[in-house]
Amino acid sequence: MKRVSLWVCFIAAIFFIPACQEDLQEPEQDTVPEEVLSQLQEMFFDTEGVERVPNGYLVEGDIILTDEALAHMYERFQNRTATEEQFHTYNLVTTPRVITVSGSGLPTIISQGLDLAIENFNNENLTLSMSRVGSGGDINVNWDPSGNGGVAGFPTSGGDPFSSVTIFGLTTFPLDVVEHVVTHELGHCVGFRHTNWFRRNCSGPKKERRDPEGAVGIPGTPTGTKGNSQIDFDSIMIACFSGNEDGEFSNFDKIALDYLY
């Protein structure tokens, strides 16, 4: 797979962009309770920049956790056993299932990218598949002309995928890049966290927080840690993307999908 260095988020000459939109619509400015920050930190999320949004919180720049989802996730986390400490510690979609995905009024290239993203999942012959519908899908994809990136959330406690994805900008990017970003956000909707959880920023050492017990890699995939550079930088779930993405799952992404679904 082609890949530009992922250690630089944006250099004009190289044209690097943060993977998940960080300059989003103005959120509610309510103070995030210390209890919420503590729970997020325990569950290995980066608590820097957490924002209160309607009915929940915006975490790590592109993950929306509703109040209900956070409460359920934390309850499951507290009742976990050692064998459950994987990247999929959180809610997953109940399968077998066909997830309907809608997205009307999208710019042509965003609509095409959505079709290709759905195809990416369906090509893997999982117990989870996706089908595009005109409206009212299990996941509804929206578009906002500001910025470049996307935002989504995790599955619900009832085993449903997160219900919405917002794609920001991207209309001037190649179709493969749009496909990459939409696939990445749909990946969050079905329960994937960022592959490079311990080095989320492209250009710096910042990492998503974790406790000693957690954030264990999915079996059969690289499990890089603070002192281990063994990371699948070709993963579609890496927190940063370049202008040269091919929009396809890496081999390890496919292993992870097969393991979960």
Secondary structure, DSSP 8 states (H G I E B T S, - for coil): -----TT-S--TTT-EEESS--S-S--------HHHHHHHHHTT---TT-EEETTEEEETTTEEEEHHHHHHHHHHHHT--GGG-STT-S----SSEEEEEE--S--HHHHHHHHHHHHHHHTT--SEEEEEESS--SEEEEEESSSSEEEEE---TTS---SEEEEES-TTS-HHHHHHHHHHHHHHHTT---TTTTS-SSSS-------TT-----TTS----TT-----TT-TTSSEEETT------HHHHHHHHHH-
